[in-house]
Amino acid sequence: MENTAIRKNSQYISISDYCKANGLKPTKFYETLSRHPELAKKFKTNAKGERLLDEKAITAAGAILRKENRAKQGRSSASSAAVEINILAAKK
């Protein structure tokens, strides 16, 4: 039987602190969150009413944001290539 250690004192971070640390706007984070309800289920709330992310949610959020950034960069480079092609075609 595999012995898995369960940490009793998980690390939590508020969404506002997570956004500040990663240079995100909280509205962008919540917009992303609205498309991923499985991530929203991992939230806890502290006494102040702030939503908190645990270690697993932090990892999942980072992966989702990286995936979205890659997709956005792919679109922007494709659209910039299309603009460049149109400019070159217009010059001829």
Backbone hydrogen bonds, N-H to C=O, Kabsch-Sander energy under -0.5 kcal/mol:
donor,donor_aa,acceptor,acceptor_aa,energy
4,T,2,E,-0.8
5,A,3,N,-0.5
7,R,5,A,-0.6
10,S,8,K,-0.8
13,I,53,L,-2.0
15,I,51,R,-1.9
18,Y,14,S,-2.5
19,C,15,I,-2.7
20,K,16,S,-2.2
21,A,17,D,-2.5
22,N,18,Y,-1.5
23,G,19,C,-0.5
23,G,20,K,-0.8
24,L,19,C,-2.8
28,K,25,K,-0.6
29,F,25,K,-2.0
30,Y,26,P,-2.7
31,E,27,T,-2.1
32,T,28,K,-2.3
33,L,29,F,-2.6
34,S,30,Y,-1.9
35,R,31,E,-0.7
35,R,32,T,-1.1
36,H,33,L,-1.6
39,L,36,H,-1.3
40,A,36,H,-1.2
41,K,37,P,-1.4
42,K,39,L,-1.5
43,F,40,A,-1.3
44,K,52,L,-1.7
46,N,50,E,-2.1
49,G,46,N,-1.6
52,L,44,K,-3.3
53,L,13,I,-3.1
55,E,11,Q,-0.5
58,I,54,D,-2.5
59,T,55,E,-2.0
60,A,56,K,-2.4
61,A,57,A,-2.9
62,G,58,I,-2.4
63,A,59,T,-2.1
64,I,60,A,-2.4
65,L,61,A,-2.7
66,R,62,G,-2.3
67,K,63,A,-2.3
68,E,64,I,-2.4
69,N,65,L,-2.4
70,R,66,R,-2.4
71,A,67,K,-2.1
72,K,68,E,-2.5
73,Q,69,N,-2.6
74,G,70,R,-2.2
75,R,71,A,-2.0
76,S,72,K,-2.6
77,S,73,Q,-2.4
78,A,74,G,-1.8
79,S,75,R,-2.8
80,S,76,S,-2.4
81,A,77,S,-1.9
82,A,78,A,-2.0
83,V,79,S,-2.2
84,E,80,S,-2.3
85,I,81,A,-2.4
86,N,82,A,-2.3
87,I,83,V,-2.3
88,L,84,E,-2.6
89,A,85,I,-2.5
90,A,86,N,-2.1
91,K,87,I,-1.4
92,K,88,L,-0.9
